[in-house]
Amino acid sequence: MLHFIREHAQGWIAWVIVGLLIIPFALWGINKYFGSGGKLVAATVNGSEISQREFQQAFYEQRSRMQQMLGGQYNAQLFDPQIKQRVISELVDRELLMQNAKDAGYRVSDQTVIATIQGIDAFRQDGAFSKSLYQQQVQAQGQSPAGFERRVKRMILTGQLPDGLSSTVFVTDAELDAAIRLQEQSRDFHYLILPVSKYQDATVADEAAVKAYYDQHAEDFMTDEQVQVEYVELAASALASDEAPSDAVLREFYEANKSQYQVPEERRASHILVQVPEGADEATIKAARAKIDDLYKKIKAGESFEQLAKDNSDDPGSAELGGDLGYFGRGIMEPDFEKAAFSLKEGEVSEPVLTSFGYHIIKLTAIRAAKSKPFADIRKDVLKQYQTDAAERKYFDLAEKLTNLAYETPDSLSSVAEQLGLELKKSPFFTRRGAAGVFANPRVVAAAFSDDVLKQGYNSEPIELGENHVLVLRMVEHKEARQRPLSEVQDQVKQQVIQEKARAATLTAGEAAVKQLTAGESSEAVAKSLALEWKVSGPVTRSAKGIDSAVLKEAFKLAKPAAEGTSFGGVVLSSGDYGLIQLNKVVDGDPATMDKAAREALKRRLAGVQANNAQLNLVNTLKAPAKITINSDQ
């Protein structure tokens, strides 16, 4: 059975679920303890709300991935707005898919969710699903198992229709050949680069031009709105106790929490599985029942359980072992299977049991009784847990006092910090894009720029930064956005005027050259008039190196020239330079020269593109009539 769980938990669902585990759920836990102070909504889709918390969780996840990829090169001001836009778009799409799935009557059984989770490698230990490891990892990220299972169910549900569409996609041989001819096409062209520096003239940036540009682009020369705050942090990790209680106290703690230090009962069982496919018709179910009943009779008649399992079980992972599943504790197997296995005595065989995988006959082969770990062996663990519990008790006591005091004295944090023995810290000035450390947290930034803090001058509500980690802040100083005076940005404006006029002149010259070539003027004469020389590319493919990517892309967009003729085009480069192109010859790729493996690989890629397009079209179709409102204050 465990083999089947693994088989059914592969693919994108498994990776998405593993992805859920690395989300920094920075808003979980104490938010419920303190209250959220009003529900914040990031977007509504046909009346259904996407919470601000859900948006922030997804944002943290994607930003964390980008930061891991880019390291010190990550620029929050540049990337954060893009990530936020992508995240809210993805959440809206997911909600549309969820609504559509429910309207269409799609369902996901609890058994499917269980099988999916039990097949995830992150929750496996020594080759088997570990309930304790599962609970530990989920809870460590600030979730309850029930909440995590709801998220998994939601993901499976929203993926059913898109996956169904993807599975219907196919690529014909004619489409594949056409793609090969296009993909493997080569082009012979000449090109030259008209540099923007050729047209840079400082004289165009006279005083009047600089002033006019400054006035027309005032928004480009604004300072960012900024705020400076003072704040107090409270974290259980900072309250770690170094108390060294006596052995008597530790033993009392050990006895009171003995269940935490037990090795639970485990059972070893073998099984014979007759699989019943999901959605099987009545005839298939009856045939499976008849087969399992026949096997049960043979076992009762004295035939070898192990040999019958080898010859008949549909679980190949255990069949070759005579049906042996090894030892397992409670919470590992499906409920009906577990109930039967834990009701047997050693050596007994169950009657047929039905689960979502099919019919089983279970033989209990061994029992490991539950036992407590001796105090002497785990004294260090007991001490650590005692100190952790003491720190958490102290944390929640202080957290409650912090909440009350911050509310009772809303216009002061210094007295709160003094009464609680906490350090009153002061931030640097930061913008709505945030800053380093705790000020990279969007909820901290949102609180700092909220009306209560910014306009009323009140203490913020407690802001969850992580598990047992909370912060309260208060404004120290607020700087409104303002236009920087021309005297301060004059050099910058001058350079922009020069650059803008140079780009315009370069574009004009480039487009004029294309018209000259198209009208029949020789390429040599045009190059000479520009004091430039043509570069010869030779036959190149789309993946050629050493040629500006914009030039290469434009060369492959130009119309195929007539026999012995040429075609011309031009493109503005990111630098402002202008690329002038003369296309001489186009040779299509030959499908016959591509080997079978490469053809199959390309066919799979094309099918993947078509599948993605089908899913995108589905979302766009759902989006067209939908009523979507997105909160702009993200």
Residue, then its C-alpha position, 0 to 999 in steps of 0.5 A: m500500500l505504501h508503494f501505491i501512496r508513493e506512486h499517487a503522490q508524484g508530479w506537480i502536486a507533490w512539489v507544490i506541497v513541499g513548497l508549502l513547507i518552506i513558506p515563512f508563515a510569519l503571520w501565524g499564531i499570536n495573531k489569533y491570540f491578540g486579534s487581528g483588529g479587523k479583517l484586511v482584504a487583498a482582493t475580492v473575486n465574485g464576492s469571495e475574499i482573498s485575505q491580506r494574510e494569504f497574499q502576504q504569505a504567498f509574497y513572502e514565499q516568492r520573495s524568499r526564493m528570489q532572495q536565495m537566487l540573487g543573494g546580495q544582488y536582490n533589490a527590494q525596491l526593484f523586485d518587490p513591486q513586481i513580485k506583489q503584482r505577480v502574486i496577487s494575479e496568481l491568487v486571483d487566478r487560483e480563486l477563479l479556478m476554485q470557484n469553477a471547480k466547485d460549480a462544475g461539481y469537482r470533488v477531492s476525497d479525504q483519501t486522496v489528500i491522505a495518500t498525497i501527503q503520505g507520499i511526500d518525501a519531506f514527511r518520510q523517515d526510514g522509507a515510511f510516512s512519519k506522522s510525528l515528522y509530518q506534525q513537527q514540520v507543519q507545526a514548525q511553520g505555524q500551521s495545524p495539520a488540519g489547515f495544511e490538509r485543507r490547503v492541499k485539498r484546495m490545490i488538488l481541486t483547483g488543478q483538476l480541470p487545468d490538468g484535464l485540459s493539459s492531458t488532451v493536448f497533442v502535437t501532429d507530425a505536420e505541426l512538429d515538422a513545421a516547428i522544426r523548419l522554423q526552429e532550425q532555420s538559419r539566416d544570413f544577414h549584415y548589420l551595423i550599430l548606429p551608436v547613440s553617443k554619435y548624437q549626444d550634444a551637450t548644447v541641446a541641454d541649455e537652461a530653458a530645455v533643462k527647466a522645461y524637462y524638469d517641469q514636464h517630468a516633475e514626478d520623476f524628481m520626487t523624494d519618497e515619503q518616509v517614516q521613522v519609528e520606535y519599536v519594541e520586540l518580544a520574542a520567546s527565543a530571547l527569553a530562553s531560560d538558563e534555569a537549572p532546576s533540581d532533578a526532583v523538579l525535572r522528574e516531576f516535569y517528566e512524569a507530567n509530560k510522560s506521553q511526550y517521551q514515549v515510543p508509541e506502540e508499533r505493529r508489523a503487518s503483511h497484506i494482500l491487496v486487490q486493487v479497485p481503481e478510483g471510479a471503478d464500475e460495479a462489475t469491477i468492484k464485484a470482481a475484486r470482491a470475489k477475488i479477495d473472498d477467494l484468497y481469504k478462503k484459501i488462507k483459512a484453508g491453510e495455504s501460505f499467506e506469504q505465497l498468496a501475497k507474492d502471487n496475487s497482491d496488486d501492491p508490487g512494493s510489498a508483494e515480493l516480500g510476502g506482503d510485508l509492510g514493516y512496522f508502523g504506528r497509528g496515523i500512518m495507514e488509512p483509518d479502516f486499515e489501521k482499525a483492522a490492524f490494531s484490532l488483531k492479535e499477533g498471528e491473526v488474519s483479518e477479514p477483507v477490508l476496503t480502503s480507497f486503494g481496494y480490498h486488503i487481507i491483513k495479517l498481524t506478524a508482530i507487536r512492539a509495545a509502547k514504552s517510555k524512554p528512561f529519564a536518565d537517557i533523556r535528561k538533557d531533552v527534558l531540561k531543554q523542554y522544561q526551559t522552552d516551556a518556561a520561556e514560552r510561558k514568560y513570553f505569553d505573559l509578557a505578550e498579553k501585558l504588551t498588548n494591554l499596555a500598548y492599548e492603554t497608553p496609545d501615545s507612548l512606547s517608552s513607558v511600555a518598554e520600561q514596565l516590561g523591561l524591553e529595549l526601545k529601539k529606533s528605526p532608520f527612515f524607510t519608505r513604503r517599499g520597506a527596508a532591511g531587517v524587520f522592516a522588510n516585513p510588509r505588515v510592519v511597513a503597512a502598520a507604520f504607514s497606517d492612519d492610526v500610526l501615521k495620522q493619529g500618532y497611536n501605537s500599532e497593534p501587535i504585529e506577528l513577525g514569526e512564531n512567538h515573535v511580535l513587534v509594536l511600533r510608533m511613529v517618531e517622524h514622518k517626511e512627506a514626499r516632495q519635489r526635489p528643487l531643480s538646483e539639487v537635480q540639475d546635473q541629472v536633468k541635464q544628462q536626461v535631456i541630452q540622452e533623450k534628444a540623442r535617442a530621438a536623433t538616433l532613431t530618426a537617423g536609423e529609420a531614415a537609413v532603412k527607408q534609403l535602403t528599401a528605396g534601393e540605395s546601396s548598402e555601401a553608400v548608406a554605411k559610408s554616409l553614417a561613417l560605419e561598416w557593415k558586420v557580416s553574420g554569416p548563416v546563423t540560427r536563433s541561438a547564435k552568440g556574439i550578436d546583440s539579442a535584439v538585432l538577432k531577434e529582429a533579423f529573424k522577424l524580417a520577411k523572407p527576401a525574394a530570390e537574389g534579393t534582400s530585405f531591410g529592417g531596424v531595431v532600437l537597442s536597450s542602450g538607445d543605439y539603433g541596429l540596422i539589418q540587411l537580410n540576404k538569405v533564409v534557409d529552413g531547417d530540415p525535419a529529416t535531419m533531426d534524430k528521433a530522440a530530439r524530435e520526441a523532446l521537441k514534441r514534448r516541449l510543444a505539447g507543454v507550450q500548448a498545455n500552458n496556453a490551454q490553461l491560460n485560455l481557461v483562466n482568461t475565459l473565467k476572468a472575462p465575466a468575473k467581478i474582480t476588485i484588487n486592493s491597491d494598497q499592497 
